[in-house]
Amino acid sequence: MTTVDLHARLADLDARIFDAARSVGRDPLELTRIVVTKFHPAELITRLHELGVRDVGESRQQELTAKRDELPNLDGVQWHFVGQIQTKKARAIRAASDCVHSVDRDRLADALHAADPDAPPLDVFLQVNLTDDPGRGGAVPADVSALAEHVAFSCASLRVRGVMAVAPLGVEPADAFARLAEAGASVRRVVPDATWMSAGMSGDFAEAIAAGATHLRIGSAITGPRPVRD
């Protein structure tokens, strides 16, 4: 993809975000657009940075670490980890992330805190599982407030910012994100300033915005199809 094409994709996506926000009476400036670059080369992030992108997302620890190491001089970039986390990789993710979107259990929160307990607070979202499958990532909605309490009061180097979820397949995104908003309200009863909501991807960001999303995780609408991996 040429830089001209990339610029056009960014402009088109941002216009659609603007329209979606305005249609529900929200200020587009309160939204953070995160470009997810899974499987794309680090060079793409450099070009995105030249076009003004400052929030980049990765969902694999090895890829996040490698890209951040390869691009140490990109001023102002915030690196978001948006994938599932094995507890054994918490230290590496803590070292490479400015924000983690997928804290879903006490043990993981403890591992992220123990990785650098004296560091400035790491922004985290609490991931909510909106499916009936316990094998999927995320805490069940009924347990999210207890998780918030644990992180807020037992993990001083983590800062609970809000909630995150992926809309399940086969479910209307608006209904899924309404449930996420309810989970967010329960978290705010524990952490009043946890007002962020990470929701919405290329195909459902408009519904997420209508439900109150503050952080949108957009991949293919900007980057095009992911490269095929061997």
Contacts in CASP RR format, 6 or more apart in sequence:
PFRMAT RR
TARGET T0000
AUTHOR 0000-0000-0000
METHOD contacts of the structure
MODEL  1
MTTVDLHARLADLDARIFDAARSVGRDPLELTRIVVTKFHPAELITRLHE
LGVRDVGESRQQELTAKRDELPNLDGVQWHFVGQIQTKKARAIRAASDCV
HSVDRDRLADALHAADPDAPPLDVFLQVNLTDDPGRGGAVPADVSALAEH
VAFSCASLRVRGVMAVAPLGVEPADAFARLAEAGASVRRVVPDATWMSAG
MSGDFAEAIAAGATHLRIGSAITGPRPVRD
1 9 0 8 1.000
1 223 0 8 1.000
1 224 0 8 1.000
3 47 0 8 1.000
3 50 0 8 1.000
3 51 0 8 1.000
6 44 0 8 1.000
6 47 0 8 1.000
6 48 0 8 1.000
6 51 0 8 1.000
6 222 0 8 1.000
6 223 0 8 1.000
7 51 0 8 1.000
9 221 0 8 1.000
9 222 0 8 1.000
9 223 0 8 1.000
9 224 0 8 1.000
10 48 0 8 1.000
10 51 0 8 1.000
10 53 0 8 1.000
10 222 0 8 1.000
13 33 0 8 1.000
13 218 0 8 1.000
13 221 0 8 1.000
13 222 0 8 1.000
14 33 0 8 1.000
16 205 0 8 1.000
16 206 0 8 1.000
17 28 0 8 1.000
17 31 0 8 1.000
17 33 0 8 1.000
17 205 0 8 1.000
17 209 0 8 1.000
17 216 0 8 1.000
18 28 0 8 1.000
20 205 0 8 1.000
20 206 0 8 1.000
20 209 0 8 1.000
20 210 0 8 1.000
21 27 0 8 1.000
21 28 0 8 1.000
21 30 0 8 1.000
21 31 0 8 1.000
21 209 0 8 1.000
22 28 0 8 1.000
23 206 0 8 1.000
23 210 0 8 1.000
24 209 0 8 1.000
24 210 0 8 1.000
26 209 0 8 1.000
26 212 0 8 1.000
30 214 0 8 1.000
31 209 0 8 1.000
31 213 0 8 1.000
31 214 0 8 1.000
31 215 0 8 1.000
31 216 0 8 1.000
32 55 0 8 1.000
32 214 0 8 1.000
32 215 0 8 1.000
32 216 0 8 1.000
33 55 0 8 1.000
33 216 0 8 1.000
33 218 0 8 1.000
34 55 0 8 1.000
34 56 0 8 1.000
34 57 0 8 1.000
34 80 0 8 1.000
34 82 0 8 1.000
34 215 0 8 1.000
34 216 0 8 1.000
34 217 0 8 1.000
34 218 0 8 1.000
35 48 0 8 1.000
35 53 0 8 1.000
35 55 0 8 1.000
35 56 0 8 1.000
35 57 0 8 1.000
35 218 0 8 1.000
35 219 0 8 1.000
35 222 0 8 1.000
35 223 0 8 1.000
36 56 0 8 1.000
36 57 0 8 1.000
36 58 0 8 1.000
36 59 0 8 1.000
36 82 0 8 1.000
36 201 0 8 1.000
36 217 0 8 1.000
36 218 0 8 1.000
36 219 0 8 1.000
36 223 0 8 1.000
37 44 0 8 1.000
37 45 0 8 1.000
37 48 0 8 1.000
37 56 0 8 1.000
37 57 0 8 1.000
37 58 0 8 1.000
37 67 0 8 1.000
37 219 0 8 1.000
37 223 0 8 1.000
38 57 0 8 1.000
38 58 0 8 1.000
38 59 0 8 1.000
38 60 0 8 1.000
38 63 0 8 1.000
38 219 0 8 1.000
38 226 0 8 1.000
39 63 0 8 1.000
39 226 0 8 1.000
39 227 0 8 1.000
39 229 0 8 1.000
40 223 0 8 1.000
40 226 0 8 1.000
40 227 0 8 1.000
41 227 0 8 1.000
42 66 0 8 1.000
42 67 0 8 1.000
42 70 0 8 1.000
42 71 0 8 1.000
44 223 0 8 1.000
45 53 0 8 1.000
45 56 0 8 1.000
45 67 0 8 1.000
45 71 0 8 1.000
45 74 0 8 1.000
45 77 0 8 1.000
46 71 0 8 1.000
46 74 0 8 1.000
48 56 0 8 1.000
48 222 0 8 1.000
49 74 0 8 1.000
49 77 0 8 1.000
53 77 0 8 1.000
54 76 0 8 1.000
54 77 0 8 1.000
54 78 0 8 1.000
55 77 0 8 1.000
55 78 0 8 1.000
55 80 0 8 1.000
56 77 0 8 1.000
56 78 0 8 1.000
56 79 0 8 1.000
56 80 0 8 1.000
57 64 0 8 1.000
57 79 0 8 1.000
57 80 0 8 1.000
57 81 0 8 1.000
57 82 0 8 1.000
57 217 0 8 1.000
58 64 0 8 1.000
58 67 0 8 1.000
58 79 0 8 1.000
58 80 0 8 1.000
58 81 0 8 1.000
58 82 0 8 1.000
58 83 0 8 1.000
59 81 0 8 1.000
59 82 0 8 1.000
59 83 0 8 1.000
59 84 0 8 1.000
60 83 0 8 1.000
61 81 0 8 1.000
61 85 0 8 1.000
61 86 0 8 1.000
61 89 0 8 1.000
61 92 0 8 1.000
61 93 0 8 1.000
61 96 0 8 1.000
64 79 0 8 1.000
64 81 0 8 1.000
64 93 0 8 1.000
64 96 0 8 1.000
64 97 0 8 1.000
65 92 0 8 1.000
65 95 0 8 1.000
65 96 0 8 1.000
68 79 0 8 1.000
68 96 0 8 1.000
71 77 0 8 1.000
78 98 0 8 1.000
78 99 0 8 1.000
79 96 0 8 1.000
79 97 0 8 1.000
79 98 0 8 1.000
79 99 0 8 1.000
80 97 0 8 1.000
80 98 0 8 1.000
80 99 0 8 1.000
80 100 0 8 1.000
80 101 0 8 1.000
80 215 0 8 1.000
80 217 0 8 1.000
81 93 0 8 1.000
81 96 0 8 1.000
81 97 0 8 1.000
81 99 0 8 1.000
81 100 0 8 1.000
81 101 0 8 1.000
81 102 0 8 1.000
82 101 0 8 1.000
82 102 0 8 1.000
82 164 0 8 1.000
82 198 0 8 1.000
82 217 0 8 1.000
83 101 0 8 1.000
83 102 0 8 1.000
84 102 0 8 1.000
84 137 0 8 1.000
85 93 0 8 1.000
85 100 0 8 1.000
85 102 0 8 1.000
85 103 0 8 1.000
85 108 0 8 1.000
87 107 0 8 1.000
87 108 0 8 1.000
87 111 0 8 1.000
90 108 0 8 1.000
90 111 0 8 1.000
90 112 0 8 1.000
90 114 0 8 1.000
90 115 0 8 1.000
91 111 0 8 1.000
91 115 0 8 1.000
93 100 0 8 1.000
93 112 0 8 1.000
94 100 0 8 1.000
94 112 0 8 1.000
94 115 0 8 1.000
94 116 0 8 1.000
94 119 0 8 1.000
94 122 0 8 1.000
95 115 0 8 1.000
95 116 0 8 1.000
97 122 0 8 1.000
98 122 0 8 1.000
98 123 0 8 1.000
99 122 0 8 1.000
99 123 0 8 1.000
99 124 0 8 1.000
99 125 0 8 1.000
99 161 0 8 1.000
100 112 0 8 1.000
100 122 0 8 1.000
100 123 0 8 1.000
100 124 0 8 1.000
100 125 0 8 1.000
101 124 0 8 1.000
101 125 0 8 1.000
101 127 0 8 1.000
101 164 0 8 1.000
101 198 0 8 1.000
101 215 0 8 1.000
101 217 0 8 1.000
102 125 0 8 1.000
102 127 0 8 1.000
102 137 0 8 1.000
102 138 0 8 1.000
102 164 0 8 1.000
103 109 0 8 1.000
103 112 0 8 1.000
103 124 0 8 1.000
103 125 0 8 1.000
103 126 0 8 1.000
103 127 0 8 1.000
103 147 0 8 1.000
103 151 0 8 1.000
103 158 0 8 1.000
104 126 0 8 1.000
104 127 0 8 1.000
104 128 0 8 1.000
104 129 0 8 1.000
104 137 0 8 1.000
104 138 0 8 1.000
104 139 0 8 1.000
104 147 0 8 1.000
105 138 0 8 1.000
105 139 0 8 1.000
105 147 0 8 1.000
106 147 0 8 1.000
106 150 0 8 1.000
106 154 0 8 1.000
109 124 0 8 1.000
109 147 0 8 1.000
109 150 0 8 1.000
109 151 0 8 1.000
109 154 0 8 1.000
109 155 0 8 1.000
109 158 0 8 1.000
110 154 0 8 1.000
110 155 0 8 1.000
112 122 0 8 1.000
112 124 0 8 1.000
112 155 0 8 1.000
112 157 0 8 1.000
112 158 0 8 1.000
113 154 0 8 1.000
113 155 0 8 1.000
113 156 0 8 1.000
113 157 0 8 1.000
113 158 0 8 1.000
116 122 0 8 1.000
116 157 0 8 1.000
117 156 0 8 1.000
117 157 0 8 1.000
118 157 0 8 1.000
119 157 0 8 1.000
120 157 0 8 1.000
121 156 0 8 1.000
121 157 0 8 1.000
121 158 0 8 1.000
121 159 0 8 1.000
122 157 0 8 1.000
122 158 0 8 1.000
122 159 0 8 1.000
123 159 0 8 1.000
123 161 0 8 1.000
124 151 0 8 1.000
124 158 0 8 1.000
124 159 0 8 1.000
124 160 0 8 1.000
124 161 0 8 1.000
125 161 0 8 1.000
125 162 0 8 1.000
125 163 0 8 1.000
125 164 0 8 1.000
125 196 0 8 1.000
125 198 0 8 1.000
125 215 0 8 1.000
126 139 0 8 1.000
126 144 0 8 1.000
126 147 0 8 1.000
126 148 0 8 1.000
126 151 0 8 1.000
126 160 0 8 1.000
126 162 0 8 1.000
126 163 0 8 1.000
126 164 0 8 1.000
126 187 0 8 1.000
127 137 0 8 1.000
127 138 0 8 1.000
127 139 0 8 1.000
127 163 0 8 1.000
127 164 0 8 1.000
127 165 0 8 1.000
128 138 0 8 1.000
128 139 0 8 1.000
128 140 0 8 1.000
128 141 0 8 1.000
128 144 0 8 1.000
128 163 0 8 1.000
128 164 0 8 1.000
128 165 0 8 1.000
128 179 0 8 1.000
128 180 0 8 1.000
128 183 0 8 1.000
129 135 0 8 1.000
129 136 0 8 1.000
129 137 0 8 1.000
129 138 0 8 1.000
129 139 0 8 1.000
129 140 0 8 1.000
129 141 0 8 1.000
129 165 0 8 1.000
130 141 0 8 1.000
130 165 0 8 1.000
130 166 0 8 1.000
130 167 0 8 1.000
130 168 0 8 1.000
130 171 0 8 1.000
130 176 0 8 1.000
130 179 0 8 1.000
130 180 0 8 1.000
131 168 0 8 1.000
134 140 0 8 1.000
138 165 0 8 1.000
139 147 0 8 1.000
141 179 0 8 1.000
141 182 0 8 1.000
141 183 0 8 1.000
141 186 0 8 1.000
144 163 0 8 1.000
144 183 0 8 1.000
144 184 0 8 1.000
144 186 0 8 1.000
144 187 0 8 1.000
145 186 0 8 1.000
145 187 0 8 1.000
145 189 0 8 1.000
145 190 0 8 1.000
148 160 0 8 1.000
148 186 0 8 1.000
148 187 0 8 1.000
148 190 0 8 1.000
148 191 0 8 1.000
148 194 0 8 1.000
149 190 0 8 1.000
151 158 0 8 1.000
151 160 0 8 1.000
152 160 0 8 1.000
152 190 0 8 1.000
152 191 0 8 1.000
160 187 0 8 1.000
160 190 0 8 1.000
160 191 0 8 1.000
160 194 0 8 1.000
161 194 0 8 1.000
161 195 0 8 1.000
161 196 0 8 1.000
162 184 0 8 1.000
162 187 0 8 1.000
162 191 0 8 1.000
162 194 0 8 1.000
162 195 0 8 1.000
162 196 0 8 1.000
162 197 0 8 1.000
162 198 0 8 1.000
163 180 0 8 1.000
163 183 0 8 1.000
163 184 0 8 1.000
163 187 0 8 1.000
163 194 0 8 1.000
163 196 0 8 1.000
163 197 0 8 1.000
163 198 0 8 1.000
164 180 0 8 1.000
164 197 0 8 1.000
164 198 0 8 1.000
164 199 0 8 1.000
164 215 0 8 1.000
165 176 0 8 1.000
165 177 0 8 1.000
165 180 0 8 1.000
165 183 0 8 1.000
165 198 0 8 1.000
165 199 0 8 1.000
166 201 0 8 1.000
167 173 0 8 1.000
167 176 0 8 1.000
167 177 0 8 1.000
167 199 0 8 1.000
167 200 0 8 1.000
167 204 0 8 1.000
167 207 0 8 1.000
167 208 0 8 1.000
168 176 0 8 1.000
172 207 0 8 1.000
173 200 0 8 1.000
173 204 0 8 1.000
173 207 0 8 1.000
173 208 0 8 1.000
174 207 0 8 1.000
174 210 0 8 1.000
174 211 0 8 1.000
177 199 0 8 1.000
177 200 0 8 1.000
177 204 0 8 1.000
177 207 0 8 1.000
177 208 0 8 1.000
177 210 0 8 1.000
177 211 0 8 1.000
177 212 0 8 1.000
177 213 0 8 1.000
178 211 0 8 1.000
180 197 0 8 1.000
180 199 0 8 1.000
180 211 0 8 1.000
181 197 0 8 1.000
181 211 0 8 1.000
181 212 0 8 1.000
184 194 0 8 1.000
184 197 0 8 1.000
187 194 0 8 1.000
188 194 0 8 1.000
188 195 0 8 1.000
195 214 0 8 1.000
196 214 0 8 1.000
196 215 0 8 1.000
197 208 0 8 1.000
197 211 0 8 1.000
197 212 0 8 1.000
197 213 0 8 1.000
197 214 0 8 1.000
197 215 0 8 1.000
198 213 0 8 1.000
198 214 0 8 1.000
198 215 0 8 1.000
198 217 0 8 1.000
199 208 0 8 1.000
199 211 0 8 1.000
199 212 0 8 1.000
199 213 0 8 1.000
199 215 0 8 1.000
199 216 0 8 1.000
200 207 0 8 1.000
200 208 0 8 1.000
200 209 0 8 1.000
200 213 0 8 1.000
200 216 0 8 1.000
200 217 0 8 1.000
200 218 0 8 1.000
201 216 0 8 1.000
201 217 0 8 1.000
201 218 0 8 1.000
201 219 0 8 1.000
202 218 0 8 1.000
202 219 0 8 1.000
202 220 0 8 1.000
202 221 0 8 1.000
202 222 0 8 1.000
203 221 0 8 1.000
205 213 0 8 1.000
205 216 0 8 1.000
205 218 0 8 1.000
208 216 0 8 1.000
209 216 0 8 1.000
220 226 0 8 1.000
END
